[in-house]
Amino acid sequence: MKKFKKNFSIFNPIYIETKSLYESLVSVSNKISGLTLDVGCGEKPYEDIFLKSKKYVGIDHIKSKNYSKNKADIYFDGKKIPFNSKTFDSVVCTQVLEHVENVDLLVSEINRVLKKNGIFLISVPFFWEEHESPYDFRRFSKFGITNFLKSKGFSIIYYKKSTNSILTILQMNNNLLNSKISKFFLFNLFLKSMIFFNNLLAVLFWNFKDNNLFYINNVVIAKKK
């Protein structure tokens, strides 16, 4: 499912989303330890930040098997996780739940394979365009994701919005500009210059404090009860 790359170039159209999500996950990476499962692992882009993980196992949907850069150890049907109950100390699931058709079933399965008091790290978008069509089914607000996890037998121990409102607006502007890239060199040069300018502004406003009503991603740490 994931096709994320750690591309922090200021020329990258998704520089803001990429860097902010990575920084958010790094800030809580020490919470992940022991035997760790990455659900919807894709290229395993965050494996190297979980230094306390003793073993890191990636699973992904069988439909991702033909994606050449996928690093899953095991492929599954997206429903039944192929491990015994209470196997893992930690589960990581980043930018995946919006693409899962039966999200209730998958999260119940994650709860099942976690040990008691096991840690579940999730990131999901709130403000983002449709992507990986036709497998884009939902968006979560802060209250949506935290209430959903509570209903599945988890307690919330950490929550963060990955960006402030200014960064979010700049990133959405970049997405729009990037969608207009065409075969015309001068027009493309103008669009790429605008993207670069937006990313420069983002650097200036990176730590700006506001009400965060507009934000890109939710980052949540939950504990199995």
N, C-alpha and C positions, 0 to 999 in steps of 0.2 A: 504493500500500500504506500509506504513512504518513499519518496524520491528526492528527499531533501539533501542539499549539499551545503557544507559550511563555507559559503562564498561570501566573505565580508568585504568584497571590493565595493568601494563607494560608487562604482559605475553599475553595480548590479541593480536591476529594477526592483528586486525584493530584498534589498540590503536591510531595510528597516525591520521587516518582519523576521527575516532570518537571524539577524544579530540579536534582536530583542528576545526572541524565543530561546536562542542558545544561552544567552546570559541568564535568563530566568531559570532555565533548567540547571545550569551550572551552580547557581546560588543555593540550590537545594539537593545537589547530587550526593552529598554526604549522608542523606537519609536512606539511600538505596544501598543495601548490603546483602551478604550471603548469596544464596542461589537465586538468581534473577531471571525473570521471563520478560522478554520484549514482545508484546502482542502487536502484530502488524508491523514487523521490524523493518521491512524494506532493506535499505542498505546498512542498517544498524548505525545511523549517523552519530548517535550519542554514546555508543558503547564505551568509548575511551574516557568519558567524564565520570563514570561510576567506579571510582577507585576502590570502594569497599566491597564491590561485587566479587564474590569468589568464583562464580561461574555465570556466564551470560548466555542465555539460550534465546534464540529468535525464532518466532513462528509467524507465518503469513498465510494469506488466503491462497488456495490452489491456483486461482486465476493470475496470481503474480509470478507463478513459477517460470514463465517464459520471459520475464523481464531480466535481461542479462546481468544487471548489477545487483539483483536481489541476493541477500546474504542469509536468508532464512535457513535454519537448521532443519526445520520441519514445516511442511505445508499441511493445512487443514481446511475444513469446509466452512470456516468462519462461524461455526456454531459450537460444536463440541470440542473443547480444548483437550488434546490427546495426552493428558497427564493425570495421575492419581490425585485425589483430594489431599489438601494440606501438604503440597510438595514444595512450594516456593516461599522464600522469605520476603521477596519483593517482586512487584510487577510494574513494568513501565509500558505506557500506552500513549504515544504522542501523535497527534494529528491523525487519528484513526476513527474515533467513535462517530464522527460525522458521516463516515462512509459505510457504516455497518447497518444493514437493513434491519436486522433484529438486534438492536442494541441492548434491550432488556436481557435477552438470553446470554449474550456475550459477557456482559458485566456480571451476571449471576455465575457464569462459568469462571470468571476471574476470581470472584469471591471464593468459589469452591476450591480452586487449586492453591490459594494462599493459606499459609499457616495462620493460626490465631495471632492477632496483633501484627500480622503482616502488613507491609506498606505498599500502597498503590499510588503511583505517580502518573498523573494524566495531564495532557494538554489538548485543548480543543479550541477551534476558532469561534469567535463571536461575530466579528466584522470581517468578512472576506467574500470575494466573488465566488460564483459556482465554479467548481473545478473537478477534475477526474470524472466528468460526466460519462454515463448517467448514474454514477455511484456517489452522489452527493445528496444526502437525505435530510440534514438538519443543521441548526446552529444552537449553541447553548449560551444563555446569559449566565452571570454569576449565580443567580438563584436557581436557574434551571439545572446546572451541573451539580451544584452542592446538594440540592434537595433530591435529585435523582440518585446520587451516590448514597445518601442517607437511607433512601428507600430500599437499597440493595444490600444493607447490612454493614455500611461503613460509617465511621465518624470522621469528620473533617478536622485535620490538624494544621492545615496551611492552605492559604488561597492568595493568588496574586493575579493582577491584570498585567499583561506583558508590555503594554505601551500606554502613554498618555494620549490625550485627544489630538494634540498637534501632530505627533508622529503618525497616528492613525490616518489623519486626513492627508498628510504628505504621502503615505504609502498608497492610499487609494488613488491619489492623483497619479502616482507612478504606474499603478496597474492600468489605468485608463490610457496613459501616454504609451505604454509598452504595447497595448493592444492595437495601437494605430500604426505600428512599425510596418513599413511597406518596402517596395523595391526601389523607391526614389531616394537616392543618396542624400541630397541636401535636406529633404524633409526628415529623413531618419536622423541626420546629424542634429537637427534642431530638437527633435524629440529626446534624443539621448542627452543632449545638453541640459534640457529641462529636468530630466531624471537626475542627472548629476547635481544640479542646483538644489533640487528637493532634498537629496541625501545630505548635502552640505548643511542645509537648514536643520535637518534632523539631528545632526551632530551638535548643533548649537542648543537645541531644545530637548536633548536626550533626557535630562534629569529634571525637566520642568514639571512642577507639581500643579495638577488641576483636579477637576472632579472625576476624571477618567470615565465619563459617560460613553465616550467613543474609545474602544480599545480593540486590539486585534485578537489576542488569544487569552484564554483562561489557563492558568497553571494551578493544579490542585494536588495536594498530598492527602490521601485518606488512609485510615487504618481499619483493618478488618476487626469487627467486634468479637 
